[in-house]
């Protein structure tokens, strides 16, 4: 198990475990959404593993002499409206319901996929958390027919990958925070380091980065190495996005050209002494474009001074005969109008620009021109929001 923790001067901290907990690596990786992608992939693999329990007898946590017969596995994380409904009620929900029978009674056990075991919290899979979800059914959100007054709910479990980092985490040896769950609450799921990355966005960029370091343990042999180089791969994606997306952004959807990122990573690897050094240099190269984008954002700020905004909202709401809407609502709508109008007039402004001062002057001039219409737009927005509030109030009265 410990042979996975390769040591090398090319790794931040000197070994793979230290590299994975390097805060700079994590920050760079999350510019490219590394954590979300790993969590999503683990959710799929954990659900796939849990489905192998169907038809089996599973022991109940804390009751060594009791079992439940598993009849189905339901993915709550696949119900799009659940997260929003639970959030409105400040409810936590697990990823999975393990549904079965015990002593002739329908039984549910919650299960949650945790790639990083130190983030597991027992209350998320507790019987109390499961039973609290009943309230959502009264809002027309159908979870499971089995979740009724007759259902027996037993303590839940977490599913984590069976690899070095999980074992170290459970022993409290490494981690951003201390683990709060016991080994008995965690199901260790076998992992295949190579197939783990199948279909994961950015996985093709891992190879040139791993080849730069040439560790004795490859990404196809070690999940530990795979996670490190995937994080660097997504850091590379983050650099590519920052280098290519418009300087004047407005509701832009950035489609990552993964092959272009892989080719650029391969080109840079010819002159790099380490993968992390490659990312550092790439990040530094892109910083000038980030500064250009920040400068344009600064001259395209909200067109109405903050001190004037609330008094104007109150004036226009009173004139419309209604309650004033929230400042945040107004700011979002007027801001969207302003940014959209600027984008329509100036275009996306693709990076990098050769003459930043001239570009800023052009943007500022367009902003000043549009700013003269900002108060008229503000009045329209306030009137729209007041009308919406009144309409919603009428509908609520009709339903009662």
N, C-alpha and C positions, 0 to 999 in steps of 0.2 A: 504493500500500500504506500509506504513512504518513498519508494523509488520514483513515484510520480513527481515528487517535489524536487525537480532538477535545479541545480545551482549553476549560475552563470553570471559573469560580469556584464553581460548584455541585458540582463533583466533588472528593472528598478527594484531595489531592495535586495538583490542578489539571488533570489530564488523565485519559483513560480508562485508560491503561496503569498509571499510578500508583494509580488507584482500585482496579484489580483486584488489585494487590499490597499494598493497605492491610490491615494485619493485623486491625484492628478490623472492617472490612467482612467479611473472611473468617471471623472468629470469630462474628459475628452471623449470617452466612449458614449456617454449619454447625450452628447451633441448629435450623435447619430442614432439615438434611441436604442442602444444596445440592451439595456435592462428590460425594456418592454418586449423586445423581440425574443430574448431568452425566456422571459416569463411566459410569453404566449406559446412558444415551442414546448416548454415544460408542461404547461397546462394540457396540451394535446397528448403528450407522451404519458403523463400521469393518468389521464382519463382512459387512455388505451390500456394501460396496465391494470387499472381498477376493473375494467370490463372483463378481465380474465377471472375475476372472482365469481361471476355469475354461475349459479349452480353449485357453489361451494358453501361449506360451513365456515364462518369466520368467528373467531373468538371475540368477545366483547371486552373492551378495555376496562381493566380493573376488576373483571369478573372471570377469573381463569377457568371456572367450571361451566361458563355459559357461552353459547354460540348463537349466531343468527344465520339463517339460510338466505343467501343473496339471490334475488330474483331479477334485479335490474339495477343499472347505474344511470343516473340522470345528471346531465351537465347543467348546473344553474348558470355557469358562466357563458352558456350559449343562448340564454334568454336575454335579448338586448334590453328590454324595458325593466328588467329586474334591478340592475345596478342603480338606475335613476330613482325608481320607486323606493328602494331601500335607503338610498342616500337622503331622500326627503324626510324619512322618519329616523334618520341617524342609526340605521340598522346595519350590522355587519352580516355578510352572508358567505357561506363556503362555496367552493367551486363545484362540489359534487354532492349528491345525495346517494348513498348506498342504501338501496331499498330491499327489504327482505321480510322474513317472518321469524318469529320466536314464540314458541308455545301457542301457536295458532293466531297470534296477533301481528298485524302489520308493524314493521319496525324500520326505523330510519337511523342511519349513522351518517353524520356529516364528514366530509373529507375535503381537504384543501391542498392544492399543489403548491409546495414551497421549494423553489430552487435553492434559496438561501435560508437554511433552517433557522438561523438566528432571528429571522423576522417573524417566525411563527408565534401566535398568541392563542392560548388554549380557548379563550372565550369565543373566538371566531367559529369554532367547531363544537361548542358546548350545546347540550340539549336546550338551554335557555335561548341561545341564538337561533336555533332551528324553530322552536316554538314561537318566537317573536315574529317569524316570517308569516305566520297565519294571518296577521293583520293585513298583509298585502293582498290576500285572496278576496277580502271584502271590497277591494278597489277594482275588482274585475281581473286581477292578475292571477292566472291559473298556474300554480307551481306543480303540484302533484295531487292526484286524487287521494293518495295515501296520507297526506298531511292533514288529518282531521282529528277529532277529539279521541278517537280510538287508537291513534297511532302511538306506539311505544318509541320514544326517542332515547338513544343510548349515546354515551360519550364518543366524540369524534376523533379523527386521526389526521395526520399530515403525511403527504407523500413527498419524499425528497430523494434526490439521486444518491445512489450508493457509490460515493467516491470520496476522496480524501478530505475535501473541504467540508462535507457534511459531518464526517466523523470528528474532525477537529472542532467544528462548530459546536457539536453536542457536548464535547468535553470542555468547552469554554476557552479553547486555546487561541482561536482567531475569530475575528468578526468585528463589524462596526459597532454592534451592540451585543450584550450578553444574551445567550439563549435563555428562554423562560419555560421551555417544554422539556419533558424527560424523554429518554430514549424510548420508553414504552409507548409514547404518543406518536412516534414517527415510524412510518413504513418506509424502509429503504428499498428503492426501486432500482433494479439492474439497468445500467446504461451501456450503450454501444457508442463509443466516442466518435466513430466515423459517421454512422447513420444519424446521430443526434442532429447534425446540421443540414440534413436533407431538406431542401426547399426553403431554408431560412435566408431572408434577404441579406446579402453581404457576405455569405459564406465563401463565395469564389475568391474573395479578396484575401482570405486568410493565408493561402499558400505562399504567395510572394513575400509576405511579412514573416511567416515562419521560416522560410528559406534564408532570409536575411540573418536570422539568429543561429540557424542550424543547430538547434538543441538535439541531444541524443534521444529524445522522446518526441515523436511527431504528433500532430493534431489528430491523426487517425488512430493513435494508440492511447492517448490520454485526454480525458475530458478536461482536466486541469489546464493542459496546454491549449486545448481547443477554446476554452472560455477566454483565456488571455488574448489569443490572437484574433478571436472574434471581436473582442472589445476594441482592439486596435483597428480591425477592419472597419468597424462602425465609426471609429474616430476619423478614419480616412474618408468615409462617406460624409461625415459632418464637415470636414474641410472642403470637400468637393461641392457640397451644397452651398456653403458660405462663399465659395469662389464663383459660383455660377448664377445664383438666384438674383433677381433684379435688385437694384439699389433702391428703387421706389416700389416697395412691395404693396400689394393690395389683393388679398384673397388668393394668393398664388398657390397652386398645387405643383410641387416640385417632383417630377418623375426622375428618380435617380437612374442614371445610366451606369449600371454596375460594371459593365465591361469597360467603360471609359475609366472608372475608378481603379479597376484591377490593372489596366494597362499603365496608368500613371503610377500606381504603387510599384509595379515591376520596374518601370523606368527609374524611379527614385531609389530603388533597392540597390542599383548598380553602384551608387556612390555613398550608401549608408553603412555605418559600422554596427548598427543595431536597429531592430524594428521600432523601438520606442524613440530612438534618435531620428529615424525617418519621419515619424509622426510629429515630433517636435519641430523639425524643419519645415514640414508641410504646413503645420499650424502657424508658424512664424511667417511663412510666405503669404498666407491668406489674411494675416492680420491687417495689412494695408487696405484690403477691400472691406473688411469689417469696419475699419475707421471711416471709410468713405460712406458706407451705408449709415453709420451712426450720425455722421455729419448731415446727411440728407434728412434723416429722421428729426434731427434737432431743428431744422428750418421748416419742417412741415408739421410742427406741433399743432395742438388744438387752436382753432382760429379766434376763440373768444376768451379773454382773460378770466382766470378762475374767480376773481373777486366779483366779477360782473355776472357770472353765470346764474347763480341761485336767484338773485333779485330779478333777473329777466324771466326766469322760469315762473316765479311767483306772479309777475305782472301778466304774462301771457296766459297762464292757467286761470287767473281771476277773470280775465277778459273772456275766456272760453267758458266760464261758468262751472268750473270743476276743481277738484283737488289737484295740487301740483304733483306731477310725476317725480320719481327719484332723479337726482342729478346724474347718477350713473347711467340710467336708461337714456336720458337726453344726450349725455356725452357720447355714448356708443353710437347712437343714430346720426347725430350731427357729425361726429368724427368719421363715420363710414361715408357719409355724403362728401365730406371735404376731401378725404383721401381718394375716393373714387373719381371725383372731379379732377383732381390733380393728375391722377394716373391717365385719365382720358385725354387730358390736354398735353401731357409731357411724354407719355409712353412709359415703359418699364424702366428705362435708363439702365442698360446692361453694364456690368462691371468688366474690367476697371475703366474709369474715365481718365483720360489723359490730363485734362485741365479741370481739377476739382473746383477751384474758386469760381471759374466761369459757369460751371454746372450749378453750383450753389446759388449764384446770383440769378440764374435763369429760373431755378425752382422757387427761390424766395419771391421773385417778381410775380410768378404765377400764383403763389400763395397769397400775396397781398391783394391781387386782383380778385381772387375768389373770396378772400376774407371780407370784402365789401358786401357780399351777399349772405354772409354767415348769419347775421341776426334775423334776416327774413327766413332763412332755413330753420333757424332755431324756433321761431314762432310756429312754423308749419309742423315741426316735430312735436312741440308741446301740445298743439291742438289735436294732432293725431293720437297722442298718448292719452290725453284727457278723454277723447271720444271712445277709445278702446276701454278705458277704465269704466266709463259709464255703461258701455255695452255689456261688459263682463258682469257689472253689478246687476243689470236688468236680467240677464240670463240666469244669474244665481237666484234672484227672487222668483223667477218663473219656475225653477226646479223645486223650490220650497213650496 
